[in-house]
Amino acid sequence: MVDARYERVIGDWTGADEFVDGSGAVSGVLSIAPGPGGVVIDYVRRGGGHDLAAHAVISGERLWWFDSDGASPDQPGEAGWQDDMLVLDREHDGVRNVLGLIARSDRIDLHLATAAAGGGLAPVMSGSYSRRALS
C-alpha cells in the first residue's frame, strides 16, 4: 500500500532555492506525479551559473536519482517519511545527499544537506515552492 502522505506532495510547483554559502538564489520547477508504489519527481533548477535537471523514482522505501551532474545510481538510495517530511537519502561518488521535502497545503519547503565520505551532514540549500495554478 502506498503511503497516503504522498498525496500532499503530488503536483506542479515553482519556487526558489537559496544556497547557505550566500552565493544567491536560483529558480526551480518541481513536478511530482504518482508512480508505482510511490512517486516520480522531476526537478529543474536554473541560475547561479549551475543549472541542474534531475529525475527521481521512489517506490516503497527505495530511491533512484538521476541528474545532469552525472548522478546515476549503482544502487538505490532510501526514501521514507519522518513525521511530515519526505526524506530522500542517497550517495553518489562518495558524497551523501539528504533532501527533505515538507508539504504544506499551498507550498513545499525543501532542505538539502551533504556529507563527504564518513563526514557529518552540512546544510547546502533550502527552498520554498508554491503550487502552480492549472492553466
ABEGO torsion letter per residue (X at the ends): XBBAAAAAABEBBBBBBBBAAGAEBBBBBBBBBBBBGEBBBBBBBBEGGBBBBBBBBBBEABBBBBBAAGBBBABBBBBBBBEABBBBBBBBGGBBBBBBBBBBAABBBBBBBBBBBGBBBBBABBBBBBBBBBX
